[in-house]
């Protein structure tokens, strides 16, 4: 069963709450952070559907995106992994993909493991 779709209002509210907490120097509530991450992963899946690149934001979620060769078993050949705060930053445009990748905040393997062409998302 696919995960429940996050409503736009709930997703935007979670993003706003995460930003507000970070601006105040606080940590956002775990459930709020999880909702914001999953909402942005959902938007990425809608913008760039496919199965050739797996984007992981542990422990909150993962999604397979980008058209190309389909992956069916084992570890995908194209994997991108980052923490929740990095994902929110690159997905919303607060940080450029290239900057986050070059600073080591994004771990990517595979020739297609680059989201620069589909980010930022416009939630």
N, C-alpha and C positions, 0 to 999 in steps of 0.2 A: 504494500500500500504506500503510495507516495506521501511525503510529508504534507501536512496541512499548509495551504497557501496563507502567507501573512498578508493581511489587509494593508493597503497603502497607508491608511491613517495610523494604524498601529506601528507599521514600519518606520514611518517618518517621526512619530512620537518617540520611538526608541532611539533613533538617531539623534534627535534633539536633546533627549535626556543624557545620552552619552557625551555629547559635545558640551552640555552645560556642566556636567560633573567634572569633565577634564578641564574646562575653563576655570572652575573653582578650585582646581588642584585636588579634587576628590576622585575616588575610584567609582565608576558606575556600578550599579547593582548587577550581579552576575546574570540574572534573568533578562535585564534590559540589554546588556551587552550581547547576550546570545540572540535576542530578537533582532537587534540591529545587524549583526553579522549575517544571520540567516536571511533577512530581508534583502540585503545587498547581494548575497549569493543567488537568491531568487531572481533579482533583476538582471544579474549577469546571465543566468540561464535563459531568460526571456530575450535578452539582447543578442546573445551568441550561442544559440542551441547547437548541440553536437555531442560527440563522444570521444574526441581525440586528446583532450587535455583535462586532467583532473586538478581542480583547485581545492586545496584543503586548508581549513582554518580551525585547527584543533583547539579545544574539544567541541566546538560548536557546530561544525558542518563541513560538508564537501559536496562538490557538484562537478559533473562532467560537462564540458562545453566545447565550443569551436568545431566547426565542420571538418571532417577529415577521416582518416582511417579509424574504424571502430575498434574499441578495445573491449575484450570480453572476459579474459581470465588473468589472474595474477596482478602484479604491479604494473600500472599503466606506463607506457614509454615516455609520456609527457606529464610531469607532475610539478605543480606549484604549491608551495606550502609557506604560510606566514602566520604570525600571531594576529589576534583579533584587532588590535589597535592599528597595526600596519594595514590590514585589509580595509578597515574603515577609511583610513587616510588615503590610500591609493584609489579605492572605489569611488570616493566622493571628490577626488581631485585636490585634497588638502596637501598631498605629496605626489610628486611625479613617479611613475613606475620606474623609470631609469634610475632615479635617485635612491629609491628604496632598494632596488636590486643591487646597485653598486655598493651600498652601505652594508649589505649582508642581511638586511631585514627580510628579504625574500629568498627562499631556497627554491631554485627551479632546475629541472633536469629535462632534457629532451629538446629536439630542434624546434618544436612548436610551443614550448613553454614560455610564452611571452604574451602578456595581455595589454601591451601598450596601445595596440590599435583599437581596443574595445573599451578602454578606460579613459576618463572617468565616466561613471554612470551618473545619470541625472535623476536622483530619487525625488 
